[in-house]
């Protein structure tokens, strides 16, 4: 029967999925799913992992930035090479609307079915359940001026939504199974 290492592999795959979304790393996103997986995202998308990436990338690219987080991951093994999980997810999507920045903050759950083959766990089916969301206007745009008052030019290191993000230099193989 699967054990702690298998559960950790599933958790790591969920973390890699979040990383793939925030860095817009399509190969990494696709690596989290079996190619024949089905994905259902609360009426927004229903189809294959490749179709999901094709649909989502232009949507995410039009945003200023976004973050995805998972927690409270519960895994139940239903066989030696099969499992199901529920994971809480929070997504913050920053969008420009005219002269205003808006954060859409969504909370939901990934209900995943897992299959292990070729020595790895990947998602075989996913249903995203949307529990709640809110839109919040962004009041401060110059975060550096707030965090570092009186220090002109001092800015936090910006994250990037591609493989030029500093994390890829520091951990070039992170997230690749």
C-alpha positions as CSV (number, residue, x, y, z in Angstrom):
1,X,0.0,0.0,0.0
2,X,1.3,3.5,-0.7
3,X,2.9,5.4,2.2
4,X,4.4,8.7,3.2
5,X,6.7,9.1,0.2
6,X,3.7,8.7,-2.1
7,X,1.8,11.3,-0.3
8,X,4.8,13.6,-0.4
9,X,5.0,13.0,-4.2
10,X,1.4,14.1,-4.6
11,X,1.9,17.2,-2.5
12,X,5.0,18.1,-4.5
13,X,3.0,17.7,-7.7
14,X,0.4,20.2,-6.4
15,X,3.1,22.6,-5.5
16,X,4.7,22.3,-9.0
17,X,1.3,23.0,-10.5
18,X,1.1,26.3,-8.6
19,X,4.6,27.2,-9.7
20,X,3.7,26.4,-13.3
21,X,0.8,28.8,-13.2
22,X,2.6,31.7,-11.6
23,X,5.7,31.3,-13.8
24,X,3.5,30.5,-16.8
25,X,5.6,27.4,-17.4
26,X,3.4,25.3,-19.8
27,X,5.6,22.2,-19.9
28,X,5.7,22.1,-16.1
29,X,1.9,22.5,-16.0
30,X,1.4,19.7,-18.4
31,X,3.8,17.5,-16.5
32,X,1.5,17.5,-13.5
33,X,-1.3,15.7,-15.5
34,X,-1.6,12.5,-17.5
35,X,-2.2,13.6,-21.1
36,X,-5.6,11.8,-21.1
37,X,-6.8,13.6,-17.9
38,X,-10.0,15.6,-17.8
39,X,-10.2,19.0,-16.2
40,X,-13.4,20.7,-15.1
41,X,-13.0,24.3,-13.8
42,X,-16.4,25.4,-12.5
43,X,-18.0,26.0,-15.9
44,X,-15.0,28.0,-17.1
45,X,-13.2,25.2,-18.8
46,X,-13.8,21.5,-19.4
47,X,-11.4,19.4,-21.4
48,X,-7.8,18.1,-21.6
49,X,-4.7,19.5,-19.9
50,X,-3.2,20.7,-23.3
51,X,-6.5,22.5,-24.1
52,X,-6.5,24.0,-20.6
53,X,-3.0,25.5,-21.1
54,X,-4.0,26.8,-24.5
55,X,-7.1,28.4,-23.1
56,X,-5.6,29.8,-19.8
57,X,-2.2,31.2,-21.0
58,X,-3.7,34.2,-22.9
59,X,-6.0,34.9,-20.0
60,X,-3.1,34.9,-17.5
61,X,-0.8,36.8,-19.9
62,X,-3.4,39.7,-20.0
63,X,-3.2,40.1,-16.2
64,X,-0.6,42.2,-14.4
65,X,0.3,39.2,-12.2
66,X,-1.2,36.3,-10.3
67,X,-0.4,33.9,-7.4
68,X,-1.7,30.4,-6.7
69,X,-1.4,28.7,-3.3
70,X,-2.5,25.3,-2.1
71,X,-2.9,24.1,1.5
72,X,-4.9,21.6,3.6
73,X,-4.1,18.8,1.2
74,X,-5.9,15.6,2.1
75,X,-4.9,12.4,0.3
76,X,-6.7,9.0,0.4
77,X,-5.1,6.1,-1.4
78,X,-7.7,3.9,-3.1
79,X,-5.3,1.3,-4.4
80,X,-1.6,0.7,-4.9
81,X,-1.5,3.1,-7.9
82,X,-4.6,5.2,-7.3
83,X,-5.6,8.0,-5.0
84,X,-7.9,10.9,-4.5
85,X,-7.3,14.3,-2.9
86,X,-8.9,17.5,-1.8
87,X,-6.7,20.7,-1.7
88,X,-7.7,24.2,-0.7
89,X,-6.6,26.7,-3.3
90,X,-6.3,30.5,-3.2
91,X,-5.7,32.5,-6.3
92,X,-5.0,36.2,-6.5
93,X,-5.4,37.7,-10.0
94,X,-4.3,41.3,-10.5
95,X,-5.9,43.0,-13.4
96,X,-5.9,46.5,-14.9
97,X,-9.3,48.0,-15.4
98,X,-8.9,51.4,-16.9
99,X,-6.8,53.4,-14.5
100,X,-7.4,51.1,-11.6
101,X,-5.8,47.9,-10.5
102,X,-8.1,45.2,-9.2
103,X,-7.3,42.0,-7.3
104,X,-9.7,39.1,-7.8
105,X,-9.2,36.8,-4.9
106,X,-10.7,33.4,-5.3
107,X,-10.9,30.5,-2.8
108,X,-11.8,27.0,-3.9
109,X,-10.8,23.3,-3.9
110,X,-9.1,21.0,-6.3
111,X,-10.8,17.6,-6.2
112,X,-8.2,15.4,-7.9
113,X,-8.0,11.7,-8.9
114,X,-4.5,10.4,-9.1
115,X,-2.8,7.6,-11.0
116,X,0.7,6.3,-10.5
117,X,2.6,4.9,-13.5
118,X,6.2,4.9,-14.6
119,X,7.1,5.5,-11.0
120,X,5.2,8.9,-10.6
121,X,2.0,10.3,-9.4
122,X,0.1,12.6,-11.8
123,X,-3.4,14.0,-11.9
124,X,-5.8,11.8,-13.9
125,X,-8.9,14.0,-13.4
126,X,-9.6,17.3,-11.7
127,X,-12.7,19.2,-10.7
128,X,-12.2,22.7,-9.4
129,X,-14.9,23.9,-7.0
130,X,-15.2,27.6,-6.4
131,X,-16.1,28.3,-2.8
132,X,-16.0,32.2,-2.8
133,X,-14.3,35.1,-4.4
134,X,-14.1,38.9,-4.0
135,X,-12.7,41.8,-6.0
136,X,-10.6,44.4,-4.2
137,X,-9.3,47.6,-5.6
138,X,-5.5,48.0,-5.1
139,X,-4.9,51.2,-3.2
140,X,-1.1,51.5,-3.2
141,X,0.8,51.0,-6.5
142,X,4.3,52.0,-5.4
143,X,5.1,49.3,-2.8
144,X,8.7,50.3,-2.7
145,X,7.8,53.8,-1.4
146,X,5.7,52.2,1.4
147,X,8.2,49.5,2.3
148,X,11.3,51.7,2.0
149,X,10.3,55.3,2.8
150,X,13.0,57.8,2.3
151,X,15.1,55.5,0.2
152,X,14.7,56.5,-3.4
153,X,15.2,53.7,-5.9
154,X,15.0,50.9,-3.3
155,X,12.5,48.3,-4.7
156,X,11.7,44.7,-3.9
157,X,13.1,42.2,-6.4
158,X,10.2,41.6,-8.9
159,X,9.0,38.2,-9.7
160,X,8.7,37.2,-13.4
161,X,6.0,35.1,-15.1
162,X,8.5,33.0,-17.1
163,X,11.6,31.0,-16.8
164,X,13.7,34.1,-16.4
165,X,12.4,34.3,-12.8
166,X,15.3,34.1,-10.3
167,X,14.0,30.8,-9.0
168,X,15.0,29.1,-12.2
169,X,18.6,30.2,-11.8
170,X,18.7,29.1,-8.2
171,X,16.8,25.8,-8.7
172,X,16.9,25.0,-12.4
173,X,15.6,21.4,-12.0
174,X,13.0,22.2,-9.3
175,X,9.6,21.0,-10.4
176,X,10.7,18.7,-13.1
177,X,10.0,15.1,-12.1
